[in-house]
Amino acid sequence: MKKDLEYYSSLEYPFECYSGENELGDAYLVQFLDFDIKAASEDYEEAVELAHEYLIKHIIRELEAGRELPNPGEGMGFMKHREALAAYKQKDFETAFKIWVEEAKVKNDQAMANLGLMYLKGEGVEKDYTKAKEWFDEASKYNNDSANFNLALMYQTKIGVEEDIEKAKDYFRRAVKKNHTQAAFRLALILLQDRQNVEGVKEGFDCMIKAASNGHAMASIQLTGIDKELPAEAELNEDFRAQTKEKQLEVINDALDRFIRPILLKDGGNIILVDYVNEPELELRLAYQGACVGCSIASTGTYGMIADTMQKIIDPRVRIFIL
């Protein structure tokens, strides 16, 4: 997502409200915790509204100056953290390490995660998987997405720990909840290994769509149909769209059973309907099974055949994703 005014305006920056006598007089004082932004009024709602107006003005000024803004909860230590990142990018690991150690003392979870990465990679410090995990564990207590992602990688690939796929999935899931793109892709790959586990495939499908929608190149390759645009104008099947979701599913499953599955079964493959969404747009999520999984023909010719069939049964304005 583009980090513009709309993006930052949508974030829920935490604030606190103090009542009584304060530096701005006898009133309600609202202060955003991530910025030096305050507003006061004798009316609470007005104080909150004013503070948000000041916040928007601040965001506009920062964006016009080409400066990045902190995420909610990063706090006033954001500038120090940015200084450390600049040093890290210039390979001044000593400076970055010193800043992050100090930031970690004041519970900066991203600083903790970055220290974990330095120990994991051996950048400016001796490579030490035990210390890396300790820092990731500490940052994970604050649900840091980077720490959770790296803990998942450690358990998935046996880096300094015994392999534990269940723990890996748990940490990937935590990172996915914070919209971590790489975590979504890796979790999808794990869950999609067992195509007989429909619930697992459904979760994996959600993760793959999330990764592809966030621009992950490999996810976009895996998810056939993600690059297909719906036609701006098309004759809609009003009879189909007027039916209940249950009736629509009957039509879809009948089409799969009669026109799609027999062809795939001949070659040792199959396909399952993972999910169906009928608002605001119609969307089919299908997953190959058997010999169709990973087949290059399935991602091109077979997809075309399935899409053509479903668009004739329904109408051209139906999204079709296949894994």
C-alpha positions in Angstrom: 0.0 0.0 0.0 1.3 3.5 -0.9 2.2 5.4 2.2 0.4 8.6 1.4 -1.9 10.9 3.4 -4.8 8.4 3.0 -2.6 5.6 4.4 -1.4 7.5 7.5 -4.8 9.0 8.1 -6.2 5.5 8.4 -3.8 4.5 11.1 -5.0 4.6 14.7 -2.3 6.6 16.5 -2.7 6.3 20.2 -3.4 9.4 22.3 -3.9 10.2 26.0 -6.3 12.7 27.5 -5.5 14.6 30.7 -8.1 16.7 32.5 -7.7 19.5 35.1 -4.9 22.0 35.3 -2.1 21.4 32.9 0.4 23.3 30.8 -2.3 24.7 28.5 -4.7 25.8 31.3 -7.6 24.3 33.1 -9.0 22.1 30.3 -8.8 18.7 28.6 -5.3 18.1 27.1 -5.1 15.5 24.4 -1.6 14.4 23.4 -0.6 11.9 20.7 2.0 9.5 22.1 4.0 9.1 18.8 4.3 12.9 18.2 4.8 16.2 20.0 1.2 17.1 19.1 -1.2 18.4 21.7 -4.6 20.1 21.7 -6.7 21.5 24.6 -10.3 22.5 25.1 -12.8 22.8 27.9 -14.8 20.1 25.9 -13.3 16.6 25.6 -14.7 15.9 22.1 -13.5 19.2 20.8 -10.0 18.5 22.3 -9.8 15.2 20.5 -11.0 16.6 17.2 -8.5 19.5 17.4 -5.7 17.1 18.1 -6.6 15.0 15.1 -6.7 18.1 12.9 -3.2 19.0 14.1 -2.0 15.5 13.4 -3.3 15.6 9.8 -1.5 18.9 9.2 1.7 17.4 10.7 1.4 14.4 8.4 0.9 16.6 5.3 4.0 18.7 6.2 6.1 15.5 6.7 5.0 14.0 3.4 5.6 17.2 1.5 9.2 17.2 3.0 9.6 13.6 1.8 10.0 12.2 5.3 8.7 8.9 6.6 6.4 8.8 9.6 6.3 6.3 12.5 3.8 3.6 12.7 1.4 3.6 15.7 3.2 2.8 18.9 6.7 3.5 17.6 6.7 6.6 19.8 9.1 9.5 20.0 12.0 7.2 19.7 11.3 7.0 16.0 13.9 9.5 15.1 16.6 7.6 17.0 15.5 4.4 15.4 15.7 6.1 12.0 19.3 7.2 12.8 20.2 3.6 13.6 18.6 2.4 10.4 20.7 4.9 8.4 23.9 3.8 10.1 22.9 0.1 9.5 22.4 0.8 5.7 25.8 2.5 5.6 27.2 -0.7 7.3 28.1 1.3 10.4 27.0 -1.6 12.5 28.6 -0.4 15.7 26.5 2.8 15.8 23.3 0.9 14.9 24.0 -1.7 17.5 24.6 0.9 20.3 21.4 2.8 19.5 19.3 -0.3 19.3 20.7 -1.6 22.6 19.6 1.6 24.3 16.3 1.6 22.6 15.7 -2.0 23.7 16.1 -0.9 27.3 13.0 1.3 26.9 11.0 -1.5 25.4 11.4 -0.7 21.7 10.4 -4.0 20.2 11.7 -3.2 16.7 15.1 -2.4 18.2 15.0 -5.8 19.8 14.1 -7.5 16.5 16.9 -5.7 14.7 19.4 -6.8 17.3 18.2 -10.3 16.7 18.8 -9.9 13.0 22.3 -8.6 13.7 23.2 -11.7 15.7 21.4 -14.0 13.2 23.5 -12.6 10.3 26.7 -11.8 12.2 26.6 -8.1 11.3 28.8 -6.1 13.6 28.7 -8.9 16.2 29.7 -12.5 16.2 27.0 -14.7 14.7 25.1 -16.2 17.6 21.8 -18.0 17.0 21.1 -18.3 20.7 21.3 -14.6 21.2 19.4 -13.9 18.0 16.5 -16.1 19.3 16.6 -14.4 22.7 16.1 -11.0 21.1 13.4 -12.3 18.8 11.7 -13.9 21.8 11.8 -10.6 23.7 10.4 -8.6 20.7 7.7 -11.3 20.1 6.3 -10.5 23.6 5.2 -7.2 22.0 3.9 -9.1 19.0 6.6 -7.7 16.7 5.9 -9.0 13.2 9.6 -9.1 12.2 10.5 -11.1 15.3 7.7 -13.5 14.8 8.6 -14.0 11.2 12.2 -14.7 12.0 11.3 -17.1 14.8 9.1 -18.9 12.3 12.0 -19.2 9.9 14.3 -20.5 12.6 11.8 -23.3 13.5 11.0 -24.0 9.8 14.6 -24.3 8.6 16.3 -25.5 11.8 18.5 -22.4 12.4 19.8 -22.8 16.0 16.7 -24.8 17.0 15.1 -28.2 16.3 12.7 -28.2 13.5 9.1 -27.5 14.7 6.6 -26.8 11.9 3.8 -26.3 14.3 5.7 -23.5 16.1 6.7 -22.1 12.7 3.1 -21.9 11.6 2.1 -20.3 14.9 4.8 -17.5 14.5 4.0 -17.1 10.8 0.3 -16.6 11.8 1.2 -13.9 14.3 3.2 -12.1 11.6 0.4 -12.5 9.1 -2.0 -10.8 11.4 0.3 -7.7 11.2 0.2 -7.9 7.4 3.7 -9.4 7.0 3.9 -10.3 3.3 6.7 -12.8 3.4 5.1 -14.6 6.4 1.8 -14.8 4.4 3.6 -16.4 1.5 5.6 -18.9 3.5 2.6 -19.9 5.6 0.6 -20.4 2.4 3.2 -22.8 1.1 3.2 -24.9 4.2 -0.6 -25.1 4.4 -1.0 -25.9 0.8 1.2 -28.9 0.9 -1.8 -31.0 2.1 -4.5 -30.4 -0.4 -6.8 -32.9 1.4 -7.0 -30.6 4.4 -9.7 -28.2 3.2 -9.5 -25.9 6.1 -5.8 -25.7 5.8 -6.1 -25.0 2.1 -8.6 -22.3 2.7 -6.3 -20.5 5.2 -3.4 -21.0 2.8 -5.4 -19.5 0.0 -6.2 -16.4 2.1 -2.5 -16.0 2.8 -1.5 -16.4 -0.8 -4.0 -13.8 -1.9 -2.7 -11.5 0.8 0.9 -11.9 -0.3 0.1 -11.5 -4.0 -2.1 -8.4 -3.3 0.9 -6.9 -1.4 3.1 -7.4 -4.5 4.9 -10.6 -3.6 6.2 -11.8 -7.0 6.3 -15.5 -6.3 2.8 -15.4 -4.8 1.5 -13.7 -7.9 3.0 -16.5 -10.0 1.5 -19.2 -7.8 -2.0 -17.7 -7.8 -3.4 -18.0 -11.3 -6.0 -15.3 -12.0 -4.6 -12.6 -9.8 -3.6 -10.6 -12.9 -7.0 -10.9 -14.6 -9.1 -7.8 -14.7 -12.9 -7.9 -14.6 -14.5 -6.4 -17.7 -15.7 -2.9 -17.1 -18.9 -3.7 -19.0 -20.6 -7.1 -19.3 -24.0 -8.5 -19.5 -24.8 -9.9 -16.1 -26.7 -13.1 -15.3 -29.4 -11.4 -13.2 -31.2 -14.8 -12.6 -28.1 -16.3 -11.1 -27.2 -13.2 -9.1 -30.7 -13.0 -7.7 -30.5 -16.5 -6.2 -29.4 -17.3 -2.6 -25.8 -18.2 -2.1 -26.7 -21.8 -1.4 -28.5 -22.0 -4.8 -25.6 -20.3 -6.5 -23.2 -22.9 -5.0 -25.4 -25.7 -6.3 -25.0 -24.3 -9.8 -21.3 -23.9 -9.4 -20.7 -27.4 -8.0 -22.8 -28.9 -10.7 -20.7 -27.2 -13.4 -17.5 -28.4 -11.7 -18.9 -32.0 -11.5 -20.1 -32.1 -15.1 -17.6 -30.1 -17.1 -14.4 -29.7 -15.2 -13.6 -32.6 -12.9 -14.1 -35.4 -15.5 -11.4 -33.8 -17.7 -8.9 -33.4 -14.7 -9.6 -36.9 -13.3 -8.6 -38.5 -16.6 -5.0 -37.2 -16.0 -4.9 -38.0 -12.3 -5.9 -34.6 -11.1 -8.8 -32.9 -9.5 -10.0 -29.6 -8.3 -11.9 -28.4 -5.1 -13.9 -25.4 -4.5 -12.2 -23.7 -1.5 -14.4 -20.7 -1.1 -17.0 -18.7 -2.9 -17.7 -15.0 -2.3 -20.8 -13.4 -3.8 -20.5 -9.8 -2.6 -19.5 -7.2 -3.5 -18.1 -9.1 -6.5 -18.5 -12.8 -7.4 -15.3 -14.6 -6.6 -14.4 -18.3 -6.9 -11.3 -19.8 -5.2 -10.3 -23.2 -6.5 -7.4 -25.5 -5.7 -5.9 -28.2 -7.8 -5.3 -31.7 -6.4 -3.3 -34.7 -7.5 -1.3 -34.4 -10.8 -2.6 -30.9 -11.5 -0.7 -29.4 -8.6 2.4 -27.6 -9.9 1.6 -28.5 -13.6 2.5 -25.7 -15.9 -0.4 -26.6 -18.3 -2.8 -26.3 -15.4 -1.8 -22.7 -14.7 -2.4 -21.7 -18.4 -4.6 -23.9 -20.6 -6.6 -25.6 -17.8 -7.2 -22.2 -16.1 -8.6 -20.8 -19.4 -10.9 -23.8 -19.8 -12.2 -23.4 -16.2 -12.6 -19.6 -16.5 -14.4 -19.9 -19.8 -16.8 -22.5 -18.4 -17.6 -20.6 -15.3 -18.1 -17.3 -17.1 -20.6 -19.0 -19.4 -22.4 -20.6 -16.4 -22.4 -17.3 -14.4 -21.3 -14.3 -16.4 -18.0 -12.5 -17.3 -17.9 -10.5 -14.1 -16.7 -13.3 -11.9 -13.2 -13.5 -10.4 -11.5 -16.9 -10.6 -8.4 -17.7 -8.5 -6.8 -21.1 -8.8 -3.8 -22.5 -6.8 
